[in-house]
Amino acid sequence: MRVLDLFSGIGNFSLGLERAGGFRTVGFCEIEPFARRVLEKHWPDVPCSHDVLQREFTPGEADVVCGGFPCQDVSQAGGGAGLAGSRSGLWWELLRAIRVVRPLYALVENVAALLDRGMGTVVGDLAEIGYDAQWHCIPASSVGAEHHRDRVWIVSHPDEEHGETRVGILPYDEGTLQQAHHRNRASVWLASTLPPPRVADGSTAWLDRRERTEVLGNSVVPQIPEIIGRAIMQQVYIHGEADMKAIIRWPGGEKVIEGAELGDPRVKEELDRLAELRVQDVTLEFQSEFLV
Ligand SMILES: C[S@@+](CC[C@H](N)C(=O)[O-])C[C@H]1O[C@@H](n2cnc3c(N)ncnc32)[C@H](O)[C@@H]1O
């Protein structure tokens, strides 16, 4: 599914969705130069618009629109202006994108304080443009992070009149999180986090460190969009809206397995066969053909 990632920061929303499989980011929008450089490094071929206020949207340009709009005015630490503030008021730009693009899923993230400062407006705005919403607070600590970082996650999709209501997509249940927790045990988490900011002389290094800390502080933990992405893909297959194929490649060979699912035994069998033959440099890719 094609993803349009707004207020992209360093792209952790996209990172999580792409890790889930079946998602491919086709556009970013980020105003901060440092974050733009990080996006450019990891997604050199994906266009990144600058200011969302200047971004024109096209109907159908993406299947998923996602964004963690700025939280400063909503946050407990901010001045409390809520959505009336100039930064968190950029919510209406995300809404404009959803209204024009009309994606199958709109994913919105913000600080948990949104529940007291604007949630009714956000959900009401979505309803007005024909989108239902499900939401849950999911702390980063529930997926193994060493910090709490409670955030509200909204999964929105066209309502019954404008599409189909998908009940229960938000996979926040004990079972899912147990699994996620298992996969992301603290030791694994710590081993996988970025090295500490570089320390060197001079103000450039200090700026670099400050900028790194800032973008990391703003970013989502990719483990959560990854869980949501997996749940979405399950729904997409349940609704018969996508065909997925697995492509296994090795130097001089390729095998395509049509109609493959995540964890498909045919894929495992082929990988085992190649391993037995000691074939090196084997890659596995899942490709989805979206049918709607
Ligand atoms: C809460 S952060 C989102 C972080 C992102 N989800 C991530 O995982 O890294 C909000 C982002 O919106 C960006 N932003 C603020 N105003 C913007 C504008 N007018 N146009 C585009 N991006 C903007 C900020 O620079 C910031 O990176």
The ligand as an ORCA input file, in Angstrom:
! r2SCAN-3c Opt
* xyz 0 1
  C       5.589     15.261     16.242
  S       6.709     15.470     14.959
  C       6.418     14.035     13.973
  C       7.529     13.043     14.063
  C       7.451     11.854     13.126
  N       6.191     11.175     13.166
  C       8.582     10.878     13.439
  O       8.351      9.713     13.751
  O       9.751     11.285     13.398
  C       5.981     16.753     13.978
  C       6.805     17.147     12.791
  O       6.075     18.112     12.010
  C       7.021     18.974     11.404
  N       6.333     20.204     10.944
  C       5.941     21.245     11.696
  N       5.354     22.177     10.916
  C       5.352     21.696      9.655
  C       4.906     22.209      8.405
  N       4.314     23.410      8.313
  N       5.063     21.463      7.303
  C       5.681     20.245      7.373
  N       6.142     19.717      8.542
  C       5.986     20.428      9.665
  C       8.027     19.204     12.520
  O       9.258     19.671     12.019
  C       8.109     17.807     13.147
  O       9.169     17.072     12.603
*
